[in-house]
Amino acid sequence: MTRVDKPALLRRLFELGCHYSGQILSYQKMIGQLQEAGNTTTLAHYLDLLKGAGLITGLTKYAGQIVRQRASSPKLLVLNTALITVQ
């Protein structure tokens, strides 16, 4: 149970993840496509919430250094392909 301050932003991130499944999408491009005001840390947190719920995950690039992994743009993957069809 986690508090979500902007549920509309979470819903739009879910829709965006379903639309761009299998593609690398930077957080800046996500902010540009989402109409609600938010920052990259909020989007990363909401993406972790969606991952915990088993809906969408953001895969980072493989690198030996953790700093390089965190700085990479995530590849959005829908964990259930039926969600792509519904959206």
N, C-alpha and C positions, 0 to 999 in steps of 0.2 A: 504494500500500500504506500504509494508515493503521491504527494500533492502535485497536481498539475495546475499551474497558474493560468496557462493559455490553452484551453482544450481545443479551440479552433485551430491553433497552430499545430497541435499534435495531429488533428484530423487531416489537415492539409499536407503535413509531412507524410502521413500514411498514404494518401492519394498520390503524392509525388513519387514515393517509393514504389508503389504499384505500377505507375506509368513508366518509370525509368529503371525497372528491374534488369539487372545484368549489365548496367552501365556505370561508369565512374562519373560521379557528379560531385563537384567541390561544394563546400559549405557556402561559399560566396554566391555560386549560381543558385543554390537552394534558396538563399535569402532573397535573391533577385526575383525568383519565381513565386515565392510565397508573399501574400499581400499583408499578412500580419507582421508587426514589428517584432523582431527577435534578433538574437545574436548567435554566433557560432557555438558557444558553449551550451546555450539552451537547446539548439538543434541536436548537438551531440548527446545531451542528456535525454532528450525525447527519443532519439534513435536507440539509446540503450534501453529505455523503457519498452519500446516496441520489440526489441530483441528479447527482453525478459518475458514478454507475453507470447513469444513464438510467432510473431507476425513478419517482421522485416529485420534484417541485420545489415550492418555496414562493414564490409570486409576491408581491412587496411592492407596496404602493400607490405610485402615481406621485406624486412631489413634487419640487420643484426643489431642496430641501435634502436632503443625504444623511442628516442626523440624523433627519429626519422619516420617511425611508424605512426606516431601521433600527428605529425605534420602532414601526412599524406591524405589525399582525398579518398573517401570511402567508395567502394563499389557496392551499390545497393542490391540486395538480393531478397526477394520475397520467399519465405520459407514454405508457403503453401501456394502452389500455382493456381488454385481455384480463385484466390484473391485477385489475381491479374484479370481473370475473365469477368469477375463481378464488377470491377472498376471500369 
